[in-house]
Amino acid sequence: MVLADRKGLLPADVVHIGLQMADALAVLHNAHVLHLDLRLNHFVVADDHRVVLVDFSRARKLPSYPYVPTVPW
């Protein structure tokens, strides 16, 4: 089920889901990958209640060295 379709979540469920979302992003960033299109409909709740990040069509791999963005101003 797409996370955006979930309604009436209990506070404990919101915390549990939020932590799983943060963990998913941490795994990506530790692998030097940016998703670049985060939104609720790209998080899916699996049958076993795991939150899964999907749709990597815009994702980009960063260089392995620490990334320092350039500031345009």
Secondary structure, DSSP 8 states (H G I E B T S, - for coil): -BGGG--S--HHHHHHHHHHHHHHHHHHHHTTEE-----GGGEEE-TTS-EEE---TT-EE--SS--------
